[in-house]
Amino acid sequence: MDGSQDALVASLRAENQELIRRLASQDSAQQYRSDSTVPQAGLAWEGCGLTGSQVARYSRQLVLPSFGPQAQARLCKGSVLVIGAGGLGSPAVLYLAAGGVGRVGIVDTDALELSNLHRQIAHQEVSVGKHKAASAAVSCRALNSSIQVIAHEQGLLPGNALDLVSAYDVVLDCSDNAPTRYLASDACCIAAKPLVSGAALGMDGQLTTLCVAPAGPCYRCLYPQAPALASCRRCAEAGVLGVAPGIIGTLQALEAIKLLTGVGQPLTSRLLLLDCLSTGFRTIKLRHRQPACIACGPHATITASNLASYDYRAFTGQPFNDAAPPSISLIPAAQRLSVQDLASRMQPASTRPSNQLQPNQQPAAFSRPHVAEPEASNDSMIPISRLPSADFCASGCVAAETVPIGHQQANSCNPLPEGDEGQGAKGFDSASQPSGGVQSSAGPLLLDVRPKEQFAAAHLPGFVNVPYQGPHKPLPAFLLELCHPSQSVNQAPGVSSVLPSLSASEPDARIQNLELGLSQTPKPSDQCEAAGEILVVCRRGNDSQEVVQQLRSLGITGAMDIIGGLTAWSQSVDPSFPIY
């Protein structure tokens, strides 16, 4: 392109920008005339204080007999502070902006990630990496330019919480961590502001309205003591269906609208529970304000003078964010290997036994070992007759599956008590899970202890999936048999009786040696040679250490942990392996 063409392009661009500017100016002038032009004397229309453009925009709400123009006028003069611009806050801010709330404040400190987009609908792909508060503010302004939207990018902290909360009429707690929930509640108690608190995890959601005088409880009334860290699950670990926080966040916006307008009955001293699997809602009563509460009681010790100095991190044992759990160092360095060591120990595909299958092809020798039905017991385990058959993938691999019913999925740091614990863990569906493989007995035994859903999403070749149930859950008996074939393991307090469904056309000798009749639990004194190295990997290298520690305490001395887990594998060995 020569110089004359460059000049022509530049001229056309300048002309186009000028046309855009003029068009925007005409639109603004037209809106100004519709709202501000003074008609002839005696012909001016009268209303409830709304402008002509507001009447036109919110007309579908104005004509509601149960809402009407007076309620809309109060809404347009109201203000709402939304703490958190994630899965709950995204639909909340959009509906508040669309509904005509005069001023919306958005508090957040996080940057947007790609994994947020399935539920955080106030953001777009182009905003990945940008500040969530700023991104959500842009979306709100694009939806309704007539309202005021303020992004508070510094977050909610003890030093600024009271000033932020006091500047708004209603506060929405859409946060994802316990310190913020306690801080928001304490600040609302001091400032006498209603707090709409919501939470969602997995397939469930909860909602209530707190800090409403005279009898409405605050967060501390419901939870005087901070929840244990082990009971606080993150969406990154526990998972969440995108629609679940969307429903709760939308209902939080509804509660805010009711509080601002005086229409309807807020959820004070009531808890709304959502079950997405059954599309069911139920409401339960909550306790009233507690006289002994240190935040809202008559003798409260958390006040405006000391709120800024209160150590919420120390009280809850958690940070003011939803960051990944820190790495732990539970076992000696001699019992751990780097991901580079793992790569060198993994048998190359070219030297592995040839048991490849085509997609949907069953191996010729496919069979399951006959297992007698166990006698009735008090253990909440699925009967062996209901165990799924092994499922084979194109690589001919097979996954080990455990199916304890009683494994409860702990709730996140939800602000609300659940009448019943969360749904028990579902039985594994081998038909939907890509299978891991058992390495040849000449090489190490490779164990992936992540939940089966994470294993199904992405796993390394040659690994068996044996989901870790937690430090207080017994190891599956079949795992101990697999790791220690020279010794049979009976059902005992430290060992689960859940049995695997393992089968392969050329099964590993350690699988063939499983004694499904099970005898005695190995004790630390029963040291004997284990079946070579047992390499244990998890997502970040924490759970795998606990598994190795348990295995070694039972005499399985070949167990080794992989430092940093699959996150370190992606960072140092194979960048194509997804980090989630």
Rosetta blueprint (number, residue, H / E / L):
1 M L
2 D L
3 G H
4 S H
5 Q H
6 D H
7 A H
8 L H
9 V H
10 A H
11 S H
12 L H
13 R H
14 A H
15 E H
16 N H
17 Q H
18 E H
19 L H
20 I H
21 R H
22 R H
23 L H
24 A H
25 S H
26 Q H
27 D H
28 S H
29 A H
30 Q H
31 Q H
32 Y H
33 R H
34 S H
35 D H
36 S H
37 T L
38 V L
39 P L
40 Q L
41 A L
42 G L
43 L L
44 A L
45 W L
46 E L
47 G L
48 C L
49 G L
50 L L
51 T L
52 G H
53 S H
54 Q H
55 V H
56 A H
57 R H
58 Y L
59 S H
60 R H
61 Q H
62 L H
63 V L
64 L L
65 P L
66 S L
67 F L
68 G H
69 P H
70 Q H
71 A H
72 Q H
73 A H
74 R H
75 L H
76 C H
77 K H
78 G L
79 S E
80 V E
81 L E
82 V E
83 I E
84 G L
85 A L
86 G L
87 G L
88 L L
89 G H
90 S H
91 P H
92 A H
93 V H
94 L H
95 Y H
96 L H
97 A H
98 A H
99 G H
100 G L
101 V L
102 G L
103 R E
104 V E
105 G E
106 I E
107 V E
108 D L
109 T L
110 D L
111 A E
112 L L
113 E L
114 L H
115 S H
116 N H
117 L L
118 H L
119 R L
120 Q L
121 I L
122 A L
123 H L
124 Q L
125 E H
126 V H
127 S H
128 V L
129 G L
130 K L
131 H E
132 K H
133 A H
134 A H
135 S H
136 A H
137 A H
138 V H
139 S H
140 C H
141 R H
142 A H
143 L H
144 N L
145 S L
146 S L
147 I L
148 Q E
149 V E
150 I E
151 A E
152 H E
153 E L
154 Q L
155 G L
156 L L
157 L L
158 P L
159 G L
160 N L
161 A H
162 L H
163 D H
164 L H
165 V H
166 S H
167 A L
168 Y L
169 D L
170 V E
171 V E
172 L E
173 D E
174 C L
175 S L
176 D L
177 N L
178 A H
179 P H
180 T H
181 R H
182 Y H
183 L H
184 A H
185 S H
186 D H
187 A H
188 C H
189 C H
190 I H
191 A H
192 A L
193 K L
194 P L
195 L E
196 V E
197 S E
198 G E
199 A E
200 A E
201 L E
202 G E
203 M L
204 D E
205 G E
206 Q E
207 L E
208 T E
209 T E
210 L E
211 C L
212 V L
213 A L
214 P L
215 A L
216 G L
217 P L
218 C L
219 Y H
220 R H
221 C H
222 L H
223 Y L
224 P L
225 Q L
226 A L
227 P L
228 A L
229 L H
230 A H
231 S H
232 C L
233 R L
234 R L
235 C H
236 A H
237 E H
238 A H
239 G L
240 V E
241 L L
242 G L
243 V H
244 A H
245 P H
246 G H
247 I H
248 I H
249 G H
250 T H
251 L H
252 Q H
253 A H
254 L H
255 E H
256 A H
257 I H
258 K H
259 L H
260 L H
261 T H
262 G L
263 V L
264 G L
265 Q L
266 P L
267 L L
268 T E
269 S L
270 R E
271 L E
272 L E
273 L E
274 L E
275 D E
276 C L
277 L L
278 S L
279 T L
280 G E
281 F E
282 R E
283 T E
284 I E
285 K E
286 L L
287 R L
288 H L
289 R L
290 Q L
291 P L
292 A L
293 C L
294 I L
295 A L
296 C L
297 G L
298 P L
299 H L
300 A L
301 T L
302 I L
303 T L
304 A L
305 S L
306 N L
307 L H
308 A H
309 S H
310 Y L
311 D L
312 Y H
313 R H
314 A H
315 F H
316 T H
317 G L
318 Q L
319 P L
320 F L
321 N L
322 D L
323 A L
324 A L
325 P L
326 P L
327 S L
328 I L
329 S L
330 L L
331 I L
332 P L
333 A H
334 A H
335 Q H
336 R E
337 L E
338 S L
339 V H
340 Q H
341 D H
342 L H
343 A H
344 S H
345 R H
346 M L
347 Q L
348 P L
349 A H
350 S H
351 T H
352 R L
353 P L
354 S L
355 N L
356 Q L
357 L L
358 Q L
359 P L
360 N L
361 Q L
362 Q L
363 P L
364 A L
365 A L
366 F L
367 S L
368 R L
369 P L
370 H L
371 V L
372 A L
373 E L
374 P L
375 E L
376 A L
377 S L
378 N L
379 D L
380 S L
381 M E
382 I L
383 P L
384 I H
385 S H
386 R H
387 L L
388 P L
389 S L
390 A L
391 D L
392 F L
393 C L
394 A L
395 S L
396 G L
397 C L
398 V L
399 A L
400 A L
401 E L
402 T L
403 V L
404 P E
405 I L
406 G L
407 H L
408 Q E
409 Q L
410 A L
411 N L
412 S L
413 C L
414 N L
415 P L
416 L L
417 P L
418 E L
419 G L
420 D L
421 E L
422 G L
423 Q L
424 G E
425 A L
426 K L
427 G L
428 F L
429 D L
430 S H
431 A H
432 S H
433 Q L
434 P L
435 S L
436 G L
437 G L
438 V L
439 Q L
440 S L
441 S L
442 A L
443 G L
444 P L
445 L E
446 L E
447 L E
448 D E
449 V L
450 R L
451 P L
452 K H
453 E H
454 Q H
455 F H
456 A H
457 A H
458 A L
459 H L
460 L L
461 P L
462 G L
463 F L
464 V E
465 N E
466 V L
467 P L
468 Y L
469 Q L
470 G L
471 P L
472 H L
473 K L
474 P L
475 L E
476 P E
477 A H
478 F H
479 L H
480 L H
481 E H
482 L H
483 C H
484 H L
485 P L
486 S L
487 Q L
488 S L
489 V L
490 N L
491 Q L
492 A E
493 P L
494 G L
495 V E
496 S E
497 S L
498 V L
499 L L
500 P L
501 S L
502 L L
503 S L
504 A L
505 S L
506 E L
507 P L
508 D L
509 A H
510 R H
511 I H
512 Q H
513 N L
514 L L
515 E L
516 L L
517 G L
518 L L
519 S L
520 Q L
521 T L
522 P L
523 K L
524 P L
525 S L
526 D L
527 Q L
528 C L
529 E L
530 A L
531 A L
532 G L
533 E L
534 I E
535 L E
536 V E
537 V E
538 C L
539 R L
540 R L
541 G L
542 N L
543 D H
544 S H
545 Q H
546 E H
547 V H
548 V H
549 Q H
550 Q H
551 L H
552 R H
553 S H
554 L L
555 G L
556 I L
557 T L
558 G L
559 A E
560 M E
561 D E
562 I E
563 I L
564 G L
565 G H
566 L H
567 T H
568 A H
569 W H
570 S H
571 Q H
572 S H
573 V L
574 D L
575 P L
576 S L
577 F L
578 P L
579 I L
580 Y L
